[in-house]
């Protein structure tokens, strides 16, 4: 970057070269995605814990994941990627459901293994188990959303 480009970038961030703007966009997206993710994780955890005390842990997991996936996709589309009305919105929800299927497979498998090894595991350990599985799927979700909404 030459002196004129550096001055323009310092006084007007949108004038920065495309590679730097792209890097700033990625960092900004990642920070907002993380904020939404923390909120979604807290909501998922609380919802799962409440439901797990009242019903089968697999049903609680499916319900909490479904509610939080729909909300997470909607909030990420609008807040993280500022893509309200973006033509990829429907694709994002479809791909989110695909990610939900992967997340559900991981968390259901983990719960089954947990209850096989510890048949009397309670809500606390169920919650730890599904939260770890959900965290793994979060990384995949960011990559997919970034690809959809930044086209």
C-alpha positions in Angstrom: 0.0 0.0 0.0 1.5 3.4 -1.0 1.3 6.6 1.2 -1.9 7.9 -0.6 -3.7 4.5 -0.1 -2.6 4.4 3.6 -3.9 8.0 4.2 -7.2 7.2 2.4 -7.6 4.0 4.4 -6.8 5.8 7.7 -9.4 8.6 7.0 -11.9 6.4 5.2 -11.8 2.7 6.0 -14.0 1.9 3.0 -11.2 3.2 0.8 -8.8 0.5 2.0 -7.5 -2.0 -0.6 -9.9 -4.9 -1.2 -7.6 -7.4 0.7 -7.5 -5.3 3.8 -11.3 -4.6 3.6 -11.9 -8.3 3.2 -9.7 -9.1 6.2 -11.5 -6.4 8.3 -14.8 -7.8 7.1 -13.8 -11.3 8.2 -12.7 -10.1 11.6 -15.9 -8.1 12.0 -18.1 -11.0 10.9 -16.2 -13.4 13.2 -16.7 -11.0 16.2 -20.4 -10.6 15.6 -20.8 -14.3 14.9 -19.1 -15.1 18.2 -21.5 -12.7 20.0 -24.5 -14.3 18.4 -23.0 -17.7 19.1 -22.6 -16.9 22.8 -26.2 -15.8 23.0 -27.4 -18.8 21.1 -25.3 -21.2 23.3 -26.7 -19.7 26.4 -30.3 -19.9 25.1 -29.7 -23.5 23.9 -28.1 -24.6 27.2 -30.9 -23.1 29.3 -33.6 -24.4 27.0 -32.0 -27.9 26.9 -31.7 -28.0 30.7 -35.3 -27.0 31.3 -36.6 -29.5 28.7 -34.2 -32.3 29.9 -35.7 -32.1 33.3 -39.2 -32.6 31.9 -38.8 -35.0 29.0 -36.5 -37.5 27.3 -33.0 -36.0 26.7 -33.1 -36.7 23.0 -36.5 -34.9 22.6 -35.1 -32.0 24.6 -32.0 -31.9 22.4 -34.0 -31.9 19.2 -36.4 -29.2 20.4 -33.7 -26.9 21.8 -31.5 -27.3 18.6 -34.4 -26.6 16.3 -35.5 -23.5 18.1 -31.9 -22.2 18.4 -30.9 -23.0 14.9 -33.8 -21.0 13.4 -33.2 -18.1 15.7 -29.4 -18.2 15.2 -29.7 -18.2 11.4 -32.2 -15.3 11.4 -30.0 -13.2 13.7 -26.7 -14.0 11.9 -28.3 -13.1 8.6 -29.4 -9.7 9.8 -26.8 -8.8 12.5 -23.6 -10.6 11.7 -23.7 -10.4 7.9 -26.1 -7.5 7.4 -27.9 -9.5 4.8 -31.6 -9.0 5.5 -33.4 -9.6 2.3 -30.3 -11.2 0.8 -31.1 -13.7 -2.0 -29.1 -16.4 0.0 -31.5 -16.2 3.0 -33.5 -19.2 2.0 -30.3 -21.1 1.2 -28.9 -20.2 4.6 -31.9 -21.7 6.3 -31.7 -24.9 4.2 -28.0 -25.2 4.9 -28.6 -24.5 8.6 -31.0 -27.4 8.7 -28.3 -29.5 7.1 -25.9 -28.3 9.8 -28.6 -29.0 12.3 -28.7 -32.6 11.1 -25.0 -33.0 11.6 -25.2 -31.3 15.0 -28.1 -33.5 15.9 -26.2 -36.6 14.9 -23.1 -35.6 16.9 -25.1 -34.6 20.0 -27.5 -37.6 19.8 -24.5 -40.0 19.4 -22.7 -38.3 22.3 -25.8 -38.6 24.5 -26.2 -42.2 23.6 -22.6 -43.0 24.4 -22.8 -41.0 27.7 -25.9 -42.9 28.8 -24.3 -46.2 27.7 -21.3 -45.5 29.8 -23.1 -43.7 32.7 -26.7 -44.8 32.7 -27.7 -42.5 35.5 -26.0 -39.4 34.1 -28.1 -36.3 35.0 -29.0 -33.1 33.4 -25.6 -31.4 34.2 -23.6 -34.1 32.2 -26.2 -34.2 29.5 -25.8 -30.5 29.1 -22.0 -30.7 29.0 -22.2 -33.4 26.4 -24.5 -31.6 24.0 -22.8 -28.3 24.4 -19.5 -29.8 23.3 -21.2 -31.3 20.2 -22.9 -28.0 19.5 -19.6 -26.1 19.7 -18.1 -28.3 17.0 -21.0 -27.5 14.7 -20.6 -23.8 15.4 -17.3 -23.7 13.4 -19.0 -25.3 10.4 -21.9 -22.9 10.7 -19.6 -19.8 10.5 -17.8 -21.1 7.4 -21.1 -21.8 5.7 -22.8 -18.5 6.6 -19.7 -16.5 5.6 -19.8 -18.2 2.2 -23.5 -17.6 1.7 -23.8 -14.0 2.9 -20.6 -12.5 1.5 -21.2 -13.4 -2.1 
